[in-house]
């Protein structure tokens, strides 16, 4: 299976787009965290679990500094993320492509993590043994321009018409 990660060109060039946000491993993330809502059905009580860690990563990876990287099974989702903040960046984004075969040869696993935001088709790559995603795991690097970004936003809007945020077409400048 192919997996993709979108990022700004600047993040790719600096190398920061493939570095995990933190070092918290699965057994350090637990349901007692005060930012997880009490009625959240994706959080389980009873101590640390991979499910909690993945859910918290999906909820707010900026706050929960887990040892994960978000990838997606959708090229269009990755292309959207590569340029959705283009007003702050140049008009070129990067989509890194890997495969489950590449990951397996490196001893890295990806866990489906799309329950919270199904349209993202997210897979969280477990990076507890790697600070950065290994270059050997990259199959292809795609350069994304504004035209591709708009095509991907239109495709996402068509596939997920009920999604209100983000507004794919508005963010793409349509």
SULZIUR-V844253 format. One record per backbone hydrogen bond with DSSP energy under -0.5 kcal/mol. CO is the residue of the C=O (numbers start at 1). NH is the residue of the N-H. If there is no record, write none. Layout:
<<CO,NH> <CO,NH>>
This chain:
<<1,100> <3,98> <4,72> <5,96> <7,94> <8,12> <9,13> <10,14> <11,15> <11,16> <11,17> <12,15> <15,18> <16,19> <18,133> <24,67> <25,28> <25,29> <26,29> <28,30> <29,49> <30,33> <33,36> <37,40> <39,41> <40,43> <49,53> <50,54> <51,55> <52,56> <53,57> <54,58> <55,59> <56,60> <60,63> <60,64> <63,65> <64,66> <65,24> <66,22> <66,68> <67,127> <68,21> <69,125> <71,123> <72,4> <73,75> <74,78> <75,79> <76,80> <77,81> <78,82> <79,83> <80,83> <80,84> <83,86> <85,88> <86,89> <92,9> <93,144> <94,7> <95,142> <96,5> <97,139> <97,140> <98,3> <99,103> <100,104> <101,105> <102,106> <103,106> <103,108> <104,107> <109,126> <111,124> <117,120> <118,121> <121,73> <122,113> <123,71> <123,125> <124,111> <124,126> <125,69> <125,127> <126,109> <127,130> <131,20> <134,137> <135,138> <137,139> <140,97> <140,142> <142,95> <142,144> <143,145> <144,93> <145,149> <146,150> <147,151> <148,152> <149,153> <150,154> <151,155> <152,156> <153,157> <154,158> <155,159> <156,160> <158,161> <160,163> <166,168> <167,171> <168,172> <169,174> <170,173>>
